[in-house]
Amino acid sequence: MSTYSVVLALHIIAVLAAYGLPLAYPLLLPYVRGRHPEALAGIHDVQYRLNVRLTGPGTVVIPAFGIYLASAGHHWGETWVSIPLGIIVVIAVLGGAVVVPATKRLAALAREDVHSAEYDRQFRRYLRVEVLLGALVLAAVFVMAAKP
């Protein structure tokens, strides 16, 4: 077992831990909103907590592991390295600027009135960004696995 293989495993684990559950949010949240809207305040609280404690830190360690792997394997300049690197920057910016504050705001709005026009507007905006981020994560995984 080499250091490279351990870091590669940690890199993959970090991606699964940070982005695995958020990939399901576009399926989960509309279902809960339609059938159990009273649960949304708690769900958004959990989302916010996971964003701060898991997804955010994961978004830091994922490129750190990736930088090690690209350097140790002499892969700088490869398309399958540069594209995911750009993607993680976009994920970090949108996550910090939109997703984290949105989940905090959605939790507060859901506690007040989950059926309000403001909640609806924030929810739709948040969900569009979450779908985009999920697509970016999947694109990065595909590029790194397929190595075009």
ZAKE-699346 format. One record per atom (N, C-alpha, C, CB): residue number from 1; residue in three letters; atom name; x, y, z. Coordinates in steps of 0.2 Angstrom, whole numbers, plus 5000, padded with zeros to 4 digits. Glycine has a CB too. Layout:
REC   i  aa at    x    y    z
REC NUM ALA CA    X    Y    Z
...
//
This chain:
REC   i  aa at    x    y    z
REC   1 MET  N 5004 4994 5000
REC   1 MET CA 5000 5000 5000
REC   1 MET  C 5004 5006 5000
REC   1 MET CB 4995 5000 5006
REC   2 SER  N 5003 5011 4995
REC   2 SER CA 5007 5017 4994
REC   2 SER  C 5004 5023 4997
REC   2 SER CB 5009 5018 4987
REC   3 THR  N 5008 5028 4999
REC   3 THR CA 5005 5034 5001
REC   3 THR  C 5000 5037 4996
REC   3 THR CB 5010 5040 5002
REC   4 TYR  N 5001 5036 4989
REC   4 TYR CA 4997 5038 4984
REC   4 TYR  C 4990 5035 4984
REC   4 TYR CB 5001 5037 4977
REC   5 SER  N 4990 5028 4985
REC   5 SER CA 4984 5024 4985
REC   5 SER  C 4980 5026 4991
REC   5 SER CB 4985 5017 4985
REC   6 VAL  N 4983 5028 4997
REC   6 VAL CA 4979 5030 5003
REC   6 VAL  C 4976 5036 5002
REC   6 VAL CB 4984 5030 5009
REC   7 VAL  N 4980 5041 4999
REC   7 VAL CA 4977 5048 4998
REC   7 VAL  C 4972 5048 4992
REC   7 VAL CB 4983 5053 4995
REC   8 LEU  N 4972 5043 4987
REC   8 LEU CA 4967 5042 4983
REC   8 LEU  C 4961 5040 4986
REC   8 LEU CB 4969 5037 4977
REC   9 ALA  N 4961 5035 4990
REC   9 ALA CA 4956 5032 4994
REC   9 ALA  C 4952 5038 4998
REC   9 ALA CB 4958 5026 4998
REC  10 LEU  N 4957 5042 5002
REC  10 LEU CA 4954 5047 5006
REC  10 LEU  C 4951 5053 5002
REC  10 LEU CB 4960 5050 5010
REC  11 HIS  N 4953 5054 4996
REC  11 HIS CA 4950 5059 4991
REC  11 HIS  C 4943 5056 4989
REC  11 HIS CB 4955 5059 4985
REC  12 ILE  N 4942 5050 4987
REC  12 ILE CA 4936 5047 4985
REC  12 ILE  C 4931 5047 4991
REC  12 ILE CB 4937 5040 4983
REC  13 ILE  N 4934 5045 4997
REC  13 ILE CA 4929 5045 5003
REC  13 ILE  C 4927 5052 5005
REC  13 ILE CB 4933 5043 5009
REC  14 ALA  N 4931 5057 5004
REC  14 ALA CA 4929 5064 5005
REC  14 ALA  C 4924 5067 5000
REC  14 ALA CB 4936 5069 5005
REC  15 VAL  N 4924 5065 4994
REC  15 VAL CA 4919 5066 4989
REC  15 VAL  C 4913 5063 4991
REC  15 VAL CB 4921 5064 4982
REC  16 LEU  N 4913 5057 4993
REC  16 LEU CA 4907 5053 4995
REC  16 LEU  C 4904 5057 5001
REC  16 LEU CB 4908 5046 4996
REC  17 ALA  N 4908 5058 5006
REC  17 ALA CA 4905 5061 5012
REC  17 ALA  C 4903 5068 5011
REC  17 ALA CB 4911 5061 5018
REC  18 ALA  N 4906 5072 5008
REC  18 ALA CA 4904 5079 5007
REC  18 ALA  C 4898 5080 5002
REC  18 ALA CB 4910 5083 5004
REC  19 TYR  N 4898 5076 4997
REC  19 TYR CA 4893 5077 4992
REC  19 TYR  C 4888 5071 4991
REC  19 TYR CB 4896 5078 4985
REC  20 GLY  N 4888 5066 4994
REC  20 GLY CA 4884 5060 4993
REC  20 GLY  C 4876 5062 4995
REC  20 GLY CB 4886 5055 4997
REC  21 LEU  N 4875 5065 5001
REC  21 LEU CA 4869 5067 5003
REC  21 LEU  C 4866 5073 4999
REC  21 LEU CB 4868 5068 5010
REC  22 PRO  N 4870 5078 4998
REC  22 PRO CA 4867 5083 4994
REC  22 PRO  C 4865 5081 4987
REC  22 PRO CB 4872 5089 4993
REC  23 LEU  N 4868 5076 4984
REC  23 LEU CA 4865 5074 4978
REC  23 LEU  C 4858 5071 4978
REC  23 LEU CB 4870 5068 4975
REC  24 ALA  N 4856 5069 4984
REC  24 ALA CA 4849 5067 4984
REC  24 ALA  C 4844 5072 4986
REC  24 ALA CB 4849 5061 4990
REC  25 TYR  N 4846 5078 4988
REC  25 TYR CA 4842 5083 4990
REC  25 TYR  C 4837 5085 4985
REC  25 TYR CB 4846 5090 4992
REC  26 PRO  N 4838 5086 4978
REC  26 PRO CA 4833 5087 4973
REC  26 PRO  C 4828 5082 4973
REC  26 PRO CB 4837 5088 4967
REC  27 LEU  N 4829 5076 4975
REC  27 LEU CA 4824 5071 4975
REC  27 LEU  C 4820 5071 4982
REC  27 LEU CB 4827 5064 4974
REC  28 LEU  N 4824 5072 4987
REC  28 LEU CA 4821 5071 4994
REC  28 LEU  C 4817 5077 4996
REC  28 LEU CB 4827 5071 4999
REC  29 LEU  N 4819 5083 4994
REC  29 LEU CA 4816 5089 4997
REC  29 LEU  C 4809 5091 4994
REC  29 LEU CB 4820 5095 4996
REC  30 PRO  N 4808 5090 4987
REC  30 PRO CA 4801 5091 4984
REC  30 PRO  C 4796 5086 4987
REC  30 PRO CB 4802 5091 4977
REC  31 TYR  N 4799 5080 4988
REC  31 TYR CA 4794 5074 4991
REC  31 TYR  C 4792 5076 4998
REC  31 TYR CB 4798 5068 4991
REC  32 VAL  N 4797 5078 5002
REC  32 VAL CA 4795 5080 5009
REC  32 VAL  C 4791 5087 5009
REC  32 VAL CB 4801 5082 5013
REC  33 ARG  N 4792 5091 5005
REC  33 ARG CA 4788 5097 5004
REC  33 ARG  C 4781 5096 5002
REC  33 ARG CB 4791 5102 4999
REC  34 GLY  N 4780 5091 4998
REC  34 GLY CA 4773 5089 4996
REC  34 GLY  C 4769 5085 5001
REC  34 GLY CB 4773 5086 4989
REC  35 ARG  N 4773 5081 5005
REC  35 ARG CA 4770 5076 5009
REC  35 ARG  C 4770 5077 5016
REC  35 ARG CB 4772 5069 5007
REC  36 HIS  N 4776 5080 5018
REC  36 HIS CA 4777 5082 5025
REC  36 HIS  C 4780 5089 5026
REC  36 HIS CB 4782 5076 5028
REC  37 PRO  N 4777 5094 5024
REC  37 PRO CA 4780 5101 5025
REC  37 PRO  C 4782 5103 5032
REC  37 PRO CB 4775 5106 5022
REC  38 GLU  N 4778 5100 5037
REC  38 GLU CA 4780 5102 5044
REC  38 GLU  C 4787 5099 5046
REC  38 GLU CB 4775 5098 5048
REC  39 ALA  N 4790 5095 5042
REC  39 ALA CA 4797 5092 5043
REC  39 ALA  C 4802 5097 5040
REC  39 ALA CB 4798 5085 5041
REC  40 LEU  N 4800 5101 5036
REC  40 LEU CA 4806 5105 5032
REC  40 LEU  C 4810 5109 5037
REC  40 LEU CB 4802 5110 5027
REC  41 ALA  N 4808 5112 5042
REC  41 ALA CA 4812 5117 5046
REC  41 ALA  C 4817 5112 5049
REC  41 ALA CB 4808 5120 5052
REC  42 GLY  N 4816 5106 5051
REC  42 GLY CA 4821 5102 5054
REC  42 GLY  C 4826 5100 5049
REC  42 GLY CB 4818 5096 5057
REC  43 ILE  N 4823 5098 5043
REC  43 ILE CA 4828 5096 5038
REC  43 ILE  C 4832 5101 5035
REC  43 ILE CB 4823 5093 5031
REC  44 HIS  N 4830 5107 5035
REC  44 HIS CA 4834 5113 5033
REC  44 HIS  C 4839 5114 5038
REC  44 HIS CB 4830 5119 5031
REC  45 ASP  N 4837 5114 5045
REC  45 ASP CA 4842 5114 5050
REC  45 ASP  C 4848 5109 5049
REC  45 ASP CB 4839 5113 5057
REC  46 VAL  N 4846 5103 5048
REC  46 VAL CA 4851 5098 5047
REC  46 VAL  C 4855 5099 5041
REC  46 VAL CB 4848 5091 5046
REC  47 GLN  N 4852 5101 5035
REC  47 GLN CA 4856 5103 5030
REC  47 GLN  C 4862 5108 5031
REC  47 GLN CB 4852 5106 5024
REC  48 TYR  N 4859 5114 5035
REC  48 TYR CA 4864 5119 5037
REC  48 TYR  C 4870 5116 5041
REC  48 TYR CB 4860 5125 5041
REC  49 ARG  N 4868 5112 5046
REC  49 ARG CA 4873 5109 5050
REC  49 ARG  C 4878 5105 5046
REC  49 ARG CB 4870 5105 5056
REC  50 LEU  N 4876 5101 5042
REC  50 LEU CA 4880 5097 5037
REC  50 LEU  C 4884 5101 5033
REC  50 LEU CB 4876 5091 5034
REC  51 ASN  N 4881 5106 5030
REC  51 ASN CA 4885 5110 5026
REC  51 ASN  C 4891 5113 5029
REC  51 ASN CB 4881 5116 5023
REC  52 VAL  N 4890 5116 5035
REC  52 VAL CA 4895 5119 5039
REC  52 VAL  C 4900 5114 5042
REC  52 VAL CB 4892 5123 5045
REC  53 ARG  N 4898 5108 5044
REC  53 ARG CA 4903 5103 5047
REC  53 ARG  C 4905 5098 5043
REC  53 ARG CB 4899 5100 5053
REC  54 LEU  N 4902 5097 5037
REC  54 LEU CA 4904 5091 5033
REC  54 LEU  C 4906 5093 5026
REC  54 LEU CB 4899 5086 5033
REC  55 THR  N 4901 5096 5022
REC  55 THR CA 4902 5098 5015
REC  55 THR  C 4907 5104 5015
REC  55 THR CB 4895 5100 5012
REC  56 GLY  N 4907 5109 5019
REC  56 GLY CA 4912 5114 5018
REC  56 GLY  C 4919 5112 5019
REC  56 GLY CB 4910 5119 5024
REC  57 PRO  N 4920 5108 5025
REC  57 PRO CA 4927 5105 5026
REC  57 PRO  C 4929 5101 5021
REC  57 PRO CB 4927 5102 5033
REC  58 GLY  N 4924 5097 5018
REC  58 GLY CA 4926 5092 5013
REC  58 GLY  C 4928 5096 5006
REC  58 GLY CB 4920 5088 5011
REC  59 THR  N 4925 5101 5005
REC  59 THR CA 4927 5105 4999
REC  59 THR  C 4934 5108 5000
REC  59 THR CB 4921 5111 4998
REC  60 VAL  N 4936 5108 5006
REC  60 VAL CA 4943 5110 5007
REC  60 VAL  C 4948 5104 5006
REC  60 VAL CB 4944 5114 5014
REC  61 VAL  N 4946 5099 5009
REC  61 VAL CA 4951 5093 5009
REC  61 VAL  C 4951 5090 5002
REC  61 VAL CB 4949 5088 5014
REC  62 ILE  N 4946 5090 4998
REC  62 ILE CA 4945 5086 4992
REC  62 ILE  C 4951 5089 4987
REC  62 ILE CB 4938 5087 4989
REC  63 PRO  N 4951 5096 4986
REC  63 PRO CA 4957 5098 4982
REC  63 PRO  C 4963 5098 4985
REC  63 PRO CB 4955 5106 4980
REC  64 ALA  N 4964 5098 4992
REC  64 ALA CA 4970 5096 4995
REC  64 ALA  C 4973 5089 4993
REC  64 ALA CB 4970 5097 5003
REC  65 PHE  N 4969 5084 4994
REC  65 PHE CA 4971 5078 4992
REC  65 PHE  C 4972 5077 4984
REC  65 PHE CB 4965 5073 4994
REC  66 GLY  N 4968 5081 4980
REC  66 GLY CA 4969 5081 4973
REC  66 GLY  C 4975 5084 4971
REC  66 GLY CB 4963 5085 4970
REC  67 ILE  N 4977 5089 4974
REC  67 ILE CA 4984 5093 4973
REC  67 ILE  C 4990 5088 4974
REC  67 ILE CB 4985 5099 4977
REC  68 TYR  N 4989 5084 4980
REC  68 TYR CA 4994 5079 4981
REC  68 TYR  C 4995 5074 4976
REC  68 TYR CB 4993 5076 4988
REC  69 LEU  N 4989 5071 4974
REC  69 LEU CA 4988 5066 4969
REC  69 LEU  C 4991 5069 4962
REC  69 LEU CB 4981 5064 4968
REC  70 ALA  N 4989 5075 4960
REC  70 ALA CA 4991 5077 4954
REC  70 ALA  C 4999 5079 4954
REC  70 ALA CB 4988 5084 4952
REC  71 SER  N 5001 5081 4959
REC  71 SER CA 5009 5082 4960
REC  71 SER  C 5013 5076 4960
REC  71 SER CB 5010 5086 4966
REC  72 ALA  N 5010 5071 4964
REC  72 ALA CA 5014 5065 4965
REC  72 ALA  C 5014 5061 4959
REC  72 ALA CB 5011 5061 4971
REC  73 GLY  N 5008 5061 4955
REC  73 GLY CA 5008 5057 4949
REC  73 GLY  C 5010 5061 4943
REC  73 GLY CB 5000 5055 4948
REC  74 HIS  N 5012 5067 4944
REC  74 HIS CA 5014 5071 4938
REC  74 HIS  C 5008 5072 4933
REC  74 HIS CB 5020 5068 4934
REC  75 HIS  N 5003 5073 4935
REC  75 HIS CA 4997 5074 4931
REC  75 HIS  C 4995 5081 4929
REC  75 HIS CB 4991 5070 4934
REC  76 TRP  N 4998 5086 4932
REC  76 TRP CA 4997 5093 4930
REC  76 TRP  C 4996 5094 4923
REC  76 TRP CB 5001 5098 4934
REC  77 GLY  N 4992 5098 4920
REC  77 GLY CA 4991 5099 4913
REC  77 GLY  C 4986 5094 4910
REC  77 GLY CB 4998 5098 4910
REC  78 GLU  N 4984 5088 4914
REC  78 GLU CA 4979 5084 4911
REC  78 GLU  C 4972 5087 4911
REC  78 GLU CB 4980 5077 4915
REC  79 THR  N 4968 5086 4906
REC  79 THR CA 4962 5088 4906
REC  79 THR  C 4958 5086 4912
REC  79 THR CB 4958 5087 4900
REC  80 TRP  N 4959 5079 4914
REC  80 TRP CA 4955 5076 4919
REC  80 TRP  C 4957 5079 4926
REC  80 TRP CB 4955 5069 4919
REC  81 VAL  N 4962 5083 4926
REC  81 VAL CA 4964 5086 4933
REC  81 VAL  C 4961 5093 4932
REC  81 VAL CB 4972 5086 4934
REC  82 SER  N 4962 5097 4927
REC  82 SER CA 4961 5104 4927
REC  82 SER  C 4953 5105 4927
REC  82 SER CB 4964 5107 4920
REC  83 ILE  N 4949 5101 4924
REC  83 ILE CA 4942 5102 4924
REC  83 ILE  C 4939 5101 4931
REC  83 ILE CB 4938 5097 4919
REC  84 PRO  N 4940 5096 4934
REC  84 PRO CA 4938 5095 4941
REC  84 PRO  C 4940 5100 4946
REC  84 PRO CB 4940 5088 4944
REC  85 LEU  N 4946 5103 4945
REC  85 LEU CA 4949 5108 4949
REC  85 LEU  C 4945 5115 4948
REC  85 LEU CB 4956 5110 4947
REC  86 GLY  N 4943 5116 4942
REC  86 GLY CA 4939 5122 4940
REC  86 GLY  C 4932 5121 4943
REC  86 GLY CB 4938 5123 4933
REC  87 ILE  N 4929 5115 4943
REC  87 ILE CA 4923 5113 4946
REC  87 ILE  C 4923 5114 4953
REC  87 ILE CB 4921 5106 4944
REC  88 ILE  N 4928 5112 4957
REC  88 ILE CA 4928 5112 4964
REC  88 ILE  C 4928 5120 4966
REC  88 ILE CB 4934 5109 4967
REC  89 VAL  N 4931 5124 4962
REC  89 VAL CA 4931 5131 4964
REC  89 VAL  C 4924 5134 4963
REC  89 VAL CB 4936 5135 4959
REC  90 VAL  N 4920 5132 4958
REC  90 VAL CA 4913 5134 4957
REC  90 VAL  C 4909 5131 4962
REC  90 VAL CB 4910 5132 4950
REC  91 ILE  N 4910 5125 4964
REC  91 ILE CA 4906 5122 4970
REC  91 ILE  C 4907 5126 4976
REC  91 ILE CB 4908 5115 4971
REC  92 ALA  N 4914 5128 4978
REC  92 ALA CA 4915 5131 4984
REC  92 ALA  C 4912 5138 4984
REC  92 ALA CB 4923 5132 4985
REC  93 VAL  N 4912 5142 4978
REC  93 VAL CA 4909 5148 4978
REC  93 VAL  C 4901 5148 4979
REC  93 VAL CB 4911 5152 4971
REC  94 LEU  N 4898 5144 4975
REC  94 LEU CA 4891 5143 4975
REC  94 LEU  C 4889 5140 4982
REC  94 LEU CB 4888 5139 4969
REC  95 GLY  N 4892 5135 4984
REC  95 GLY CA 4891 5133 4991
REC  95 GLY  C 4891 5138 4996
REC  95 GLY CB 4895 5127 4993
REC  96 GLY  N 4896 5142 4997
REC  96 GLY CA 4897 5147 5002
REC  96 GLY  C 4893 5153 5001
REC  96 GLY CB 4904 5149 5002
REC  97 ALA  N 4892 5155 4995
REC  97 ALA CA 4888 5161 4993
REC  97 ALA  C 4880 5160 4993
REC  97 ALA CB 4890 5164 4987
REC  98 VAL  N 4878 5154 4991
REC  98 VAL CA 4871 5152 4990
REC  98 VAL  C 4868 5147 4995
REC  98 VAL CB 4870 5150 4983
REC  99 VAL  N 4871 5141 4994
REC  99 VAL CA 4868 5135 4998
REC  99 VAL  C 4868 5136 5005
REC  99 VAL CB 4872 5129 4996
REC 100 VAL  N 4874 5138 5008
REC 100 VAL CA 4874 5138 5016
REC 100 VAL  C 4870 5144 5018
REC 100 VAL CB 4882 5140 5018
REC 101 PRO  N 4870 5150 5016
REC 101 PRO CA 4865 5155 5018
REC 101 PRO  C 4858 5153 5017
REC 101 PRO CB 4866 5161 5015
REC 102 ALA  N 4856 5149 5011
REC 102 ALA CA 4850 5148 5009
REC 102 ALA  C 4847 5142 5014
REC 102 ALA CB 4849 5145 5002
REC 103 THR  N 4851 5137 5016
REC 103 THR CA 4848 5132 5020
REC 103 THR  C 4846 5135 5027
REC 103 THR CB 4853 5127 5021
REC 104 LYS  N 4851 5140 5029
REC 104 LYS CA 4849 5144 5036
REC 104 LYS  C 4843 5148 5035
REC 104 LYS CB 4855 5148 5038
REC 105 ARG  N 4842 5151 5030
REC 105 ARG CA 4836 5155 5029
REC 105 ARG  C 4830 5151 5028
REC 105 ARG CB 4837 5160 5022
REC 106 LEU  N 4830 5146 5024
REC 106 LEU CA 4825 5141 5023
REC 106 LEU  C 4822 5138 5030
REC 106 LEU CB 4827 5136 5018
REC 107 ALA  N 4827 5137 5034
REC 107 ALA CA 4825 5134 5040
REC 107 ALA  C 4821 5139 5044
REC 107 ALA CB 4831 5132 5045
REC 108 ALA  N 4823 5145 5044
REC 108 ALA CA 4819 5151 5048
REC 108 ALA  C 4813 5152 5045
REC 108 ALA CB 4823 5157 5048
REC 109 LEU  N 4812 5152 5038
REC 109 LEU CA 4806 5153 5034
REC 109 LEU  C 4801 5147 5036
REC 109 LEU CB 4807 5154 5027
REC 110 ALA  N 4804 5141 5036
REC 110 ALA CA 4800 5135 5037
REC 110 ALA  C 4797 5135 5044
REC 110 ALA CB 4803 5129 5035
REC 111 ARG  N 4800 5138 5049
REC 111 ARG CA 4798 5138 5055
REC 111 ARG  C 4792 5143 5056
REC 111 ARG CB 4803 5140 5060
REC 112 GLU  N 4792 5149 5051
REC 112 GLU CA 4787 5154 5051
REC 112 GLU  C 4781 5151 5047
REC 112 GLU CB 4790 5160 5048
REC 113 ASP  N 4782 5150 5041
REC 113 ASP CA 4776 5148 5036
REC 113 ASP  C 4779 5145 5030
REC 113 ASP CB 4772 5154 5035
REC 114 VAL  N 4779 5138 5030
REC 114 VAL CA 4782 5134 5024
REC 114 VAL  C 4778 5135 5018
REC 114 VAL CB 4782 5127 5026
REC 115 HIS  N 4772 5138 5018
REC 115 HIS CA 4768 5140 5013
REC 115 HIS  C 4768 5147 5010
REC 115 HIS CB 4761 5138 5014
REC 116 SER  N 4773 5151 5013
REC 116 SER CA 4773 5158 5011
REC 116 SER  C 4777 5159 5004
REC 116 SER CB 4777 5162 5016
REC 117 ALA  N 4775 5164 5001
REC 117 ALA CA 4778 5166 4994
REC 117 ALA  C 4786 5166 4995
REC 117 ALA CB 4775 5172 4992
REC 118 GLU  N 4788 5169 5001
REC 118 GLU CA 4795 5170 5002
REC 118 GLU  C 4799 5163 5002
REC 118 GLU CB 4797 5174 5008
REC 119 TYR  N 4796 5159 5006
REC 119 TYR CA 4799 5152 5007
REC 119 TYR  C 4799 5149 5000
REC 119 TYR CB 4795 5148 5011
REC 120 ASP  N 4794 5149 4996
REC 120 ASP CA 4793 5146 4989
REC 120 ASP  C 4799 5149 4985
REC 120 ASP CB 4786 5148 4986
REC 121 ARG  N 4800 5156 4985
REC 121 ARG CA 4805 5159 4981
REC 121 ARG  C 4812 5156 4983
REC 121 ARG CB 4804 5167 4981
REC 122 GLN  N 4813 5156 4989
REC 122 GLN CA 4820 5154 4991
REC 122 GLN  C 4821 5147 4990
REC 122 GLN CB 4820 5156 4999
REC 123 PHE  N 4816 5143 4991
REC 123 PHE CA 4816 5136 4990
REC 123 PHE  C 4818 5134 4982
REC 123 PHE CB 4810 5132 4992
REC 124 ARG  N 4814 5138 4978
REC 124 ARG CA 4815 5136 4971
REC 124 ARG  C 4823 5139 4969
REC 124 ARG CB 4810 5140 4966
REC 125 ARG  N 4825 5144 4971
REC 125 ARG CA 4832 5147 4970
REC 125 ARG  C 4837 5142 4972
REC 125 ARG CB 4833 5154 4973
REC 126 TYR  N 4836 5140 4979
REC 126 TYR CA 4841 5135 4982
REC 126 TYR  C 4841 5128 4978
REC 126 TYR CB 4838 5134 4989
REC 127 LEU  N 4835 5126 4976
REC 127 LEU CA 4835 5119 4973
REC 127 LEU  C 4838 5120 4966
REC 127 LEU CB 4827 5117 4972
REC 128 ARG  N 4837 5125 4962
REC 128 ARG CA 4841 5126 4956
REC 128 ARG  C 4848 5125 4957
REC 128 ARG CB 4839 5132 4952
REC 129 VAL  N 4851 5129 4962
REC 129 VAL CA 4858 5129 4963
REC 129 VAL  C 4860 5122 4965
REC 129 VAL CB 4860 5134 4968
REC 130 GLU  N 4856 5118 4969
REC 130 GLU CA 4858 5112 4972
REC 130 GLU  C 4858 5107 4966
REC 130 GLU CB 4853 5109 4977
REC 131 VAL  N 4854 5107 4961
REC 131 VAL CA 4854 5103 4955
REC 131 VAL  C 4860 5104 4951
REC 131 VAL CB 4847 5104 4951
REC 132 LEU  N 4862 5111 4950
REC 132 LEU CA 4868 5113 4946
REC 132 LEU  C 4874 5110 4950
REC 132 LEU CB 4868 5120 4946
REC 133 LEU  N 4874 5110 4956
REC 133 LEU CA 4880 5108 4960
REC 133 LEU  C 4881 5100 4959
REC 133 LEU CB 4880 5110 4967
REC 134 GLY  N 4875 5097 4960
REC 134 GLY CA 4875 5090 4959
REC 134 GLY  C 4877 5088 4952
REC 134 GLY CB 4868 5087 4960
REC 135 ALA  N 4875 5091 4947
REC 135 ALA CA 4878 5090 4940
REC 135 ALA  C 4885 5091 4940
REC 135 ALA CB 4874 5094 4935
REC 136 LEU  N 4888 5096 4943
REC 136 LEU CA 4895 5098 4943
REC 136 LEU  C 4899 5092 4946
REC 136 LEU CB 4896 5104 4946
REC 137 VAL  N 4896 5090 4952
REC 137 VAL CA 4900 5084 4955
REC 137 VAL  C 4900 5078 4951
REC 137 VAL CB 4896 5083 4962
REC 138 LEU  N 4894 5076 4948
REC 138 LEU CA 4894 5071 4944
REC 138 LEU  C 4899 5071 4937
REC 138 LEU CB 4887 5069 4941
REC 139 ALA  N 4899 5078 4935
REC 139 ALA CA 4903 5079 4929
REC 139 ALA  C 4911 5078 4931
REC 139 ALA CB 4902 5086 4926
REC 140 ALA  N 4913 5081 4937
REC 140 ALA CA 4919 5080 4939
REC 140 ALA  C 4921 5073 4940
REC 140 ALA CB 4920 5084 4946
REC 141 VAL  N 4917 5069 4943
REC 141 VAL CA 4918 5062 4945
REC 141 VAL  C 4919 5058 4938
REC 141 VAL CB 4912 5058 4949
REC 142 PHE  N 4915 5060 4933
REC 142 PHE CA 4915 5056 4926
REC 142 PHE  C 4922 5058 4923
REC 142 PHE CB 4909 5059 4922
REC 143 VAL  N 4924 5064 4923
REC 143 VAL CA 4930 5066 4920
REC 143 VAL  C 4936 5063 4923
REC 143 VAL CB 4931 5074 4920
REC 144 MET  N 4936 5063 4930
REC 144 MET CA 4941 5060 4933
REC 144 MET  C 4942 5052 4932
REC 144 MET CB 4941 5061 4941
REC 145 ALA  N 4936 5049 4931
REC 145 ALA CA 4936 5042 4930
REC 145 ALA  C 4937 5040 4923
REC 145 ALA CB 4929 5039 4933
REC 146 ALA  N 4934 5044 4918
REC 146 ALA CA 4935 5042 4911
REC 146 ALA  C 4941 5045 4908
REC 146 ALA CB 4929 5045 4908
REC 147 LYS  N 4944 5050 4911
REC 147 LYS CA 4950 5053 4909
REC 147 LYS  C 4950 5054 4901
REC 147 LYS CB 4956 5049 4911
REC 148 PRO  N 4946 5059 4899
REC 148 PRO CA 4945 5060 4892
REC 148 PRO  C 4952 5064 4890
REC 148 PRO CB 4939 5064 4890
//
